[in-house]
Amino acid sequence: LDSTTHVVAVVDQPEYRFDSVGFDHAQANWQVMDCLIAHGYRHIAHIGGSSPGQPLQQSVRMMVYRECLRRSGIPYEEALVKDCNWDLDLCARQARELLSMENPPDAIFAGSDSLASAILGTVYAMGLRCPEDIGVIGFNNIPLSAHMAPPLTTVNIPEHEIGVAIVR
């Protein structure tokens, strides 16, 4: 390879020694938290997973989550954060635990739309309604999210544009 050749070494995992294509994780998570807080949610839970080499609690998502709460005068509650390691069954169990708390969350920020679908299934199975009883927001805007009942509020990740940038 000569000095003008670029190799995409990683996709959506910033590795500062190599070219990388992705999206602004911090900004996307700010948008989620700002949306939830603007809609009046104050007891916001999060169910997600770790990234390779980065525990959930040290992730950009959790740093933004904690900072948004702090800036809004909302106390951080460790009990409202669950690491399901991207496992749908564990996510559903953790959603049931959260929704069964003495003071349950009024919203759950899911780390992905797939996790959000498991949470919505748990909400429905417990006889609750979304968004009347609990708000749920996903992350990545998979095509299925528009067909969930109710349609899932989610963050659109520009996958097509990322693919085009990779090829370019």
JOTA-V862831 format. One record per pair of residues at least 12 apart in sequence whose ideal C-beta (glycine too) atoms are under 7 Angstrom apart, sorted by the first residue. I is the first residue (numbers start at 0). J is the second residue. Records with the same first field share a line. If there is no record, write none. Layout:
BEGIN
I->J + J
END
This chain:
BEGIN
5->18
6->18
7->20 + 165
10->165
20->161 + 164 + 165
21->161
22->156 + 157 + 161
24->59 + 60
25->59 + 63
27->154
28->59 + 60 + 63 + 64
29->63 + 67
30->154
31->108 + 136 + 138 + 154
32->63 + 64 + 67
33->67
34->136
35->106 + 108 + 134 + 136
36->67 + 71
38->134
40->105 + 106 + 134
41->73 + 105
42->104 + 105
43->79 + 104 + 106 + 108
44->79 + 97 + 104 + 107
45->64 + 79 + 80 + 108
46->81 + 83 + 90 + 93 + 94 + 107 + 109 + 110 + 114 + 118
47->60 + 82 + 110 + 114
48->82 + 83 + 84 + 85 + 110
49->82 + 84
55->82
79->97 + 104
81->93 + 97
83->114
87->113 + 114 + 117
90->114 + 117 + 118
91->117 + 120 + 121
94->107 + 117 + 118 + 121
95->121 + 125
98->121 + 125 + 127 + 133
105->133 + 134
106->133 + 134
107->133 + 135
108->136
109->135 + 136 + 137 + 138
110->138
111->137 + 138 + 139
112->137 + 138 + 139 + 140 + 141 + 143 + 144 + 151 + 153
115->135 + 137 + 151
116->147
118->135
119->135 + 147
122->135
129->149
135->151
136->152 + 153
137->151 + 153
138->153 + 154
139->153 + 154 + 156
140->153 + 154 + 155 + 156
END
